[in-house]
Each structure stands twice: as structure tokens, then as C-alpha cells.
Amino acid sequence: MTTNIIAYQGYPGAYSHLSCRHVHPEMDALACGSFADAMFMVERGEADLAMIPLENSTAGRVEEIYRLMPKTQLHIINEHFEPVNHCLLVKPGTLATDLKTIASHPQALAQCDGHIKEMGLRQIAHLDTAGSAEELSHRTDHTHAAIASSLAAELYGLEVLKDNFQDKEGNTTRFIILARDSHMPKLEPGITFMTTVMFTVRNMPAALYKALGGFATNGINMVKLESYMASDTMQATSFHLDIVGHPHQQSMKYALQELDFFAKDVRVIGTYPANPFRFKRDANLFS
């Protein structure tokens, strides 16, 4: 059964919504109240895909996602890197000299702090960038502004007073696209693949060192390793590993066999083409 729905967390106009439009404009993007809501919609078959942020070059990892993934049977089928372009949004006809306050998510406010201080605006923290834009659309005065995406301006009838309002360029969010089925791509020459694995180390000395040793001896490049506590006991540490390679490559087969020997609960949660963003000369944000 297909729904032609891609779910995301946040208000319409959020950067996750913008990413849905950029990657799957043919699908209907559905706003959800939480990451869990979006992911379990896919798990239940109520949506085909979910667009989920995993990490940001400025704010770091979205820790909640690492805890949610083991509770689902979802698979990563692709990745997307979305440059964050913060826009200063106002009611149509508002001048910069009219403004007194500005609202947005705390991270967006922090990323635009220098420009906000130059304008002498009082900051108001909001739970969501697009939510602050939606709230602004209902105001009748012209003293208030919001920081959100250009899509939020389009959806809520607001005006972009200033584009690229962030203090520094290069702020980028990495999204993973989740589906119920694995969609294992065919191993083809000339294509660089990423594989994401979750596992828990066994209770033995140097377990993590031994578990990962097979990747080194087989020439497999590990580009990301995240740890998180898998239970409330504080005894079982689990890991999320991103590898450059495809499970059907002989070197990857050997490395994964060694991982299986020294780790438990090993689960390949996705193999997908590496996004071209990874190969930009200055794009070393996530590798």
C-alpha cells in the first residue's frame, strides 16, 4: 500500500518541510507533532517516508533520533543535506525601523544573534521556527518579526525583509529518509555508498576496539560513530556507525563478520548512495 505521504516533525514551513519539497516534491508533506509521530506513521504504513534530521553542523546531533531508531524497524534509504537559510520575516509593509521584538527557535536566535543585536531587537524564544512565523501572521502590529525559512514566508503570507540573516554561512542539517522496506541498492561501480549500522558491544575488555578492528584491517572508512545508552541500566552502550561502503563488497562482508563476532544486536539499518554534498571541497562538516 502506498500513501504518497512523506512525514516530518514541525509546523508547515519548517526546514524539514522544505527538505521534503526539495527531495520529494511529488509527495504530500505531512506535519507531525514529534519525531516519534512521524517515524511511527511510516512504521504503521500511514506514510511512505519520513524526513528526519540527524545532525546539524552548528548544533550537533539530534540525540532523540538515536534513541528512537532501535524502537522501530525502519530503514534509511537516502540522505539529504539542507543548507539553513534563516530569513528575517515581517508582516507585509513593515520597515526595519518599526521592529522591536523578534521570535524563533533558540538555536535560530543564537545563530542570528549578531544581526539581532545590531538591530536592537528583544529576543523571544519559540518552540519552532515555522511556528514563530505562523504566530506572526496573526498579529496586527508591525513591531514584531520572526526568523524562519522562505517557505514559511510563502505559506503564512509574510515578507522576507532580509535573506541569509544568520551570522555565519555554512550552517547545514543532515537528514535521513526513512522507509519500512530496506530498498537495498544494487552494487554498481562508480557509485559511492554509505551504510549505517547499529550494534551493542559485548561485555569484554576492549570490545569496541575489537568490534571495529575489522573495518581498519579491510580498508573500510568509518566516517561517524555515535554512542548512546540503550537502556535504563546504564550498563549497555549502543553505537550508531556510518561506513563508506556496500554490504555486498567483499571487504565489507569480512568487516561485518568480525563486527558480528565481537558485538551483539548488529543491525544494518540502511545502505544508500552518498550525497554529493559529502564530496564538496569545503564540506567536511559531517565526515
N, C-alpha and C positions, 0 to 999 in steps of 0.2 A: 504494500500500500504506500502510495506517495501522497504527500500533502502540499508540496511546493512551498513549504514554510521553512524559513531559517530563523531560529530564535536567538535572542540576545538579552543581556541584562541592562536595564536602564530605561530612561524615558526615550520616546521618539526624538531623534536628533542627536542622541549620544554618539560618541566616536565609534562605539560598537555598531550602531545603526549605520553610520557612514561606511564602515568596513563591509557590512553586508551589501550595501549598494555597489561598492567598488568590486567586490569579488563575485557576487551572485545577484546582479541587477534583475535577472529574470525571475527571482523568487520573491515571495511576500515576506518581508521582515516583520517579526512579531516581538514587541517589547515584553519583557518579563520582570517581575519584581526582584528576583535574585538570580545568582549564578545557578543555584540548585534547581530553581524552577525551569530555567532554560535547558539545562542538561537533562533533567528527567522528562521533559517534554519529548526529547529525542528518544530517550530510553523507552518511553511508553508508545512511541510511534505517532505522537501527535504533531511532531515536526520532523522534517527530514534531516536538518542540520542545526548545529548551534555554533555561533561565533563567540569565542571565549577568550578574553585577554589573559595571557600567561605571565607577561613581564613587560616592564617599561624601562627605557634607557635612563630615566631620571629617578623614578620612584622604586625601581627594583621589581621583585617578583610579586605576583598576586597569590599569597600563601594559601588562601582558601581553596584555590583550584587544585592544589596538590593533595589536599585532604579529601576533596570531593571525588576525584578521579577513581580511586580504588573502590568507591561505593557504587560505581556504575560499571557497565560492560561496554562502554562507548569506545570508539576508535578514532584516532587522529588521522584524517585523510588529506589534510593540507595545512599550510601555514601562511600567514599574511602579515606583512609589516606595514603599519599605518602611521605615516608622519602626523604628528599632532600640531595642527594649526589653530591656535587659540585666537578667536575673533572677539573684539570688543563690540557687543551688541547693544543697541538702544532702540527706543521707540522711534518710528519714523518722524523726522523733523527735529530731533534732539541735537543740540550742539554740545561740543565737548565742555564748554563753559557752563552748561546747565547742570552738569553732573555733580553729585555729592556722595553717592554710595555705589558700591559695585558688589555683586554676589556671584559665587561659583563654588565648585568643589574646592576644599582646602588645598589640594595639590595644584589645581589650576591657578588659584590665587598666589600660591608660593612661586609658581613658575613665571608669573607676570608681575611679581612684587615690585620690581624696579620701575616699570612703566606706571603702575598704580600709584606709587609714591610720587612720581613726577607730576601726576595729575591731581594729587592731593585728595584722593578718594578714600572714604571709610569702607573697609572690607567687611563683608557679611558671608560667613561660611554656609554652604548649602550641601545637601547630600549628593547632588548630581549636577553636572554642568548643564545638560539639557533641561533639567528641572528648574534651574535658575532662569533659563530663557523662557520657559513656559510660564513661570510666575511673573516675569517681567511683562509678558504680553497682556496680562490682566490689569496692570497698573495704569492709572490715568495721568500721573505726573511725569515730568521729563527729567527728574533728578537722579534717576536710578539706571544702572547699567548691569550687564551680565557678561560673563566670559563663557563662551561655548563655541560650537562648530558652525561653519557656514550653513550646514544642513539644518541646524536648529533655527537659524535666522530665516531660512526659507519656509520651514514648517510653521513657525509662530508669527510670521509677518513682521519680523524685526529688521532693522537696518544695520549693516556692518559698518561701524564708524571707523574701526582700524583693523586691518588684517595682520596676521603674524604678530599678535600682541605679546607673545612670550618674550622673555628677556634673552634667551639663548636659542639658537637654531639646533636642529638635530634631535629633538625630543621625539622618540618613536616607540610605538607599542607593538609588541609581537602578539598576534592572535593565533590560536589553533582552531581548526574547523573540525567539529566532532560529528560522527555518524554512528548508527547502530551496527553497520557492517564494516568490515575491515578495508575493503576496496584495495587490497594489496596490488600495487602497480607491477607491471612486468619489468623485469630487469633488462634494461636496454643500454647499450654503450653510448657514451656521450652525455648521459643524464646523471647528475649528482643527486643521490637520495639521502634523506635523513631517516633515521629510525629512532623511535622513542621507546624506552624500556622502563618498567617499574620492577623493583625487587626488594627483598629484605635479606640482610646478611645473616648468616648462621652464627650461633654463639660460640665463636672460637677466636683465638688470638690472630690478629692481622687478617680478619675475614674480608674486610673491604679491599685491602691491598691484593689479596689472593683472587677475589672475585673479578677485579678489574685488570689483573695481570694479563689475561688472555687477549685483551684489546691491544695492549702495548706490544706483545710478542707477535701478534698477527698484523701489525701496522695499521690498526683501526684508530681513526681520530675521534676522540671523545671531546665534544665541544661544550657540554654543560652537564653538571652533576649537582642536584639539589637533594638535601636531606630533610626529612620530616618525621615526627613521631607518629607511628601507625596506630597506636592505641593509648589508652589512659594509664598504662602501667609504667610508662617512661623506660621500658626495657627493650622494646622492639623498634629499631630505627629502620625506616624505609627510605629508598632512594629513587629519584627520577633522573634518568640518564638519556641525553641526546647524543647520537652517534652519527658520523658521516659514513653511510654505507647501506647496503640492502641485504636482508637476511638470506637471499639466495646466492650471494657471493661466497666462495669457498672460505675466504679468510674470516668472514662474519660467522659462518657456521662453526668454525673452530672456536672463535671467541665466545660465542653464545653457549657452546657446550661447556666451556670452562666456567662461565658465569653460573650455569645450572649446577655445577658441582659444588661451588662454594657459597651459593646463595639459595634462597627459597622464595616461593611465591613469585617466580620470574614471569613477567607478562609483557610481551611486545604489544604496545597499545597503538602503534601506528608506523607505517612506512610511507613516505610521501616525497615528492620532488622538493629539493631545497629551493627556497625562494630566491630569486635573483638579487634581492637586497643584500643577501649574505656575501655576495661577491663584489660589491662596490668597494672601491679602494679605501674609503674612509668609514665603511660600515662595519666596525669591529665592536659594535655595542653588545652583541649577544654571542660572540664566539671568541 
